[in-house]
Amino acid sequence: MEITALKLKALEIRKEVLQLIYHAKTGHTGSDLSCTDILVALYYQVMHVDATQPNMIDRDQYIQSKGHAAEVLWTVLADKGFLTKEELLTFSQLHSRLIGHPNNKVDGVEMNTGSLGHGLPVSVGIALAGKLDQRPYHTYTLLGDGELAEGSVWEGAMAAANYKLDNLTAIIDRNGLQITGASEDVMSVEPLDEKWRAFGWDVHIVDGNDMVALVEVLSQPNQKDKPKMIIAKTVKGKGYSEAENQAHWHHKVPTEEQLAQAVSEIDAQMEVLRNGKE
């Protein structure tokens, strides 16, 4: 897809996520909106996945370690055809497969996540298996910045460098906020880039809401024998002005009036793109 089409897709997904959360009366709104551009870049431009062959052996592997942002993942998977739009509307209802965290009973989901700190270590195992089996797939994982307080993240970081996993790319959604406030106040992790370089990773810092920058860094081959870390600096609640950079929108459901305002703002952004004014 062209960059403008990807930007429009990200806005479309944001609008659908907000509508889904409003309909379900639950969801991690701010967390979903901050990482929407990342998922769109991965699923619509970078990763080799196919909804008609969800279990093909050499598909790229995506692990959403930041599992609480399930609404954006469900919305993207539905848009890509891994599940129907009708099923999407069952999100968080009794007996639905679409629960509040990724569920591997759904095509396109490689593992159940939600207990933070597990995604990177599991991704290391998947990438190592690919090396041992001489398979061409690439493994991607998305972490939240609050998740970096988990010790298992750093065990995974050491192992990935130790095994020279240049078929592994990790992305940190660095929006600076978590449910209890600013991540640096809860548990400081800076200087983040220096820490990952010290652990043996090839580190890139990008604007995580800039589609051009995301596609460029994700499309570049990994440095030989090194896992890639992308520190994606994002805005929590991106796309809806009232939610942007607001920690209390981590798990806040929009009211009818707020949804209408958010949709209006996103529609205006889409109109600007369609008119080529950006």
WOHUMO-V529112 format. One record per pair of residues at least 4 apart in sequence whose C-alpha atoms are under 8 Angstrom apart, sorted by the first residue. I is the first residue (numbers start at 1). GAP is how many residues later the second one is. If there is no record, write none. Layout:
i: {I/I}
gap: {GAP/GAP}
This chain:
i: {1/1/1/1/2/3/3/3/4/4/5/6/6/6/6/6/7/7/7/7/8/8/8/9/9/10/10/10/10/11/11/11/11/11/12/13/13/13/13/13/14/14/14/14/14/14/15/15/15/15/16/16/17/17/17/17/17/17/18/18/18/18/18/19/19/20/20/20/20/21/21/21/21/21/21/21/22/22/22/22/22/22/23/24/24/24/24/25/26/26/26/26/27/27/27/27/27/27/27/28/28/28/28/28/28/28/28/28/28/29/29/29/29/29/29/29/29/30/30/30/30/30/30/30/30/30/30/30/30/31/31/31/31/31/31/31/32/32/32/32/32/32/33/33/33/33/33/34/34/34/34/34/34/34/34/35/35/35/35/35/36/36/37/37/37/37/37/38/38/38/38/38/39/39/39/40/40/40/41/41/41/41/41/42/42/42/42/43/43/43/45/46/46/46/47/48/48/49/49/49/49/50/50/51/51/51/51/51/52/52/54/54/54/54/55/55/58/58/58/59/59/60/60/60/60/61/61/61/61/61/61/62/62/62/62/62/63/63/63/63/63/63/63/63/63/64/64/64/64/64/64/65/65/65/65/65/65/65/65/65/65/65/66/66/66/66/66/66/66/66/67/67/67/67/67/67/68/68/68/68/69/69/70/70/70/70/70/71/71/72/73/73/74/74/74/75/75/76/77/77/77/77/78/78/78/78/78/79/79/79/82/82/82/83/83/83/83/84/85/86/87/88/90/90/91/91/91/91/91/92/92/92/92/93/93/97/97/97/98/98/98/99/101/101/101/102/102/102/102/102/103/103/103/103/104/104/104/104/104/105/113/113/116/116/117/117/117/117/117/117/117/118/118/118/119/119/119/119/120/120/120/120/120/120/120/121/121/121/121/121/121/122/123/123/123/123/123/124/124/124/124/124/124/125/126/126/127/127/127/127/127/127/128/128/128/129/130/130/130/130/131/131/131/137/138/138/138/139/139/139/140/140/140/140/141/141/141/142/142/142/142/143/143/143/143/143/143/144/144/144/144/145/145/145/145/145/145/145/145/146/146/146/146/146/147/148/148/148/149/149/149/150/151/152/153/154/155/156/157/157/157/157/158/158/158/159/160/160/160/160/161/161/161/161/161/161/161/164/164/164/165/165/165/166/166/166/166/166/166/166/167/167/168/168/169/169/169/169/169/170/170/170/170/171/171/171/171/172/172/172/172/173/173/173/173/173/174/174/174/174/174/175/175/175/175/175/176/176/176/176/177/177/177/177/177/177/177/178/178/178/178/179/179/179/179/180/180/181/181/181/182/182/183/183/184/184/184/190/191/192/193/193/193/193/193/194/195/196/196/196/196/196/197/197/197/200/200/201/201/201/201/202/202/202/202/202/202/203/203/203/203/204/204/204/204/204/205/205/205/205/206/206/206/206/206/206/206/207/207/207/207/207/208/208/208/208/208/208/209/209/209/209/209/209/210/211/212/213/214/215/216/217/222/222/222/223/223/234/235/235/236/236/236/236/236/236/237/237/237/237/237/237/238/238/238/239/239/239/239/240/240/240/240/241/242/243/246/248/249/254/254/255/256/257/258/259/260/261/262/263/264/265/266/267/268/269/270/271/272/272/272/273/273}
gap: {4/5/43/44/4/4/208/209/4/269/4/4/34/35/38/205/4/30/204/266/4/262/265/4/31/4/26/27/30/4/228/255/258/259/4/4/23/59/62/63/4/19/22/58/225/252/4/247/248/251/4/59/4/12/15/54/55/58/4/11/236/241/244/4/240/4/51/69/71/4/5/6/8/50/232/233/4/231/232/233/234/237/66/65/67/68/69/228/66/225/226/227/42/43/44/73/224/225/226/4/40/41/42/43/221/222/223/224/225/4/40/208/220/221/222/223/224/4/206/207/208/213/214/216/217/219/220/221/222/4/37/38/205/206/219/220/4/37/38/39/40/205/39/203/204/205/206/139/141/175/200/201/202/203/204/4/138/173/174/199/4/36/4/171/172/173/174/4/170/171/173/176/4/34/37/4/5/36/4/5/170/173/174/4/5/173/176/4/6/33/170/169/172/173/13/11/12/4/5/10/11/4/9/29/30/31/56/57/29/30/5/28/53/54/4/52/77/78/79/78/79/77/78/79/80/49/65/76/77/78/79/47/48/77/78/79/46/47/48/56/60/76/77/78/79/38/49/55/77/78/79/48/49/51/52/53/54/55/76/77/78/79/47/48/50/53/76/77/78/81/34/35/46/47/48/49/32/33/34/46/4/32/4/29/30/31/32/4/29/4/4/29/4/14/24/4/13/4/4/5/6/31/4/5/6/7/10/4/5/6/24/25/26/4/5/23/24/4/4/4/4/10/6/8/5/6/7/8/9/4/6/7/8/5/6/6/8/9/4/5/8/4/11/12/13/7/9/10/11/12/6/8/9/10/4/5/6/7/8/4/5/6/31/34/4/30/31/33/34/35/36/4/34/35/4/22/23/24/4/21/23/33/36/37/50/4/31/32/34/35/36/4/4/16/17/18/45/4/32/35/36/41/44/4/4/13/4/11/12/38/40/41/4/35/37/4/4/5/6/7/4/34/36/30/29/30/31/28/29/30/28/29/30/31/28/29/30/28/29/30/31/4/5/27/28/29/30/4/28/29/30/27/28/29/30/31/32/33/38/30/31/32/37/41/6/5/6/41/4/38/40/4/4/4/4/4/4/4/4/39/42/44/4/41/42/4/4/5/8/67/4/38/39/40/64/65/66/61/62/63/60/61/62/56/57/58/59/60/61/62/55/60/59/60/53/58/59/60/61/57/58/59/60/58/59/60/61/57/58/59/60/35/58/59/60/61/34/57/58/59/60/58/59/60/61/70/6/7/8/60/4/5/6/59/68/69/70/4/5/69/72/68/69/71/72/6/67/4/5/66/4/65/4/5/4/5/6/5/4/4/4/10/11/12/38/4/4/4/5/6/7/33/4/5/6/26/27/25/26/27/28/20/21/24/25/26/27/25/26/27/28/13/24/25/26/27/25/26/27/28/4/7/8/24/25/26/27/6/7/25/26/27/5/6/23/24/25/26/5/23/24/25/26/29/4/4/4/4/4/4/4/13/4/5/6/4/5/4/9/10/7/8/9/10/11/14/4/6/7/8/9/12/5/6/7/5/23/26/27/4/22/25/26/21/4/6/4/4/4/4/5/4/4/4/4/4/4/4/4/4/4/4/4/4/4/4/4/4/4/5/6/4/5}
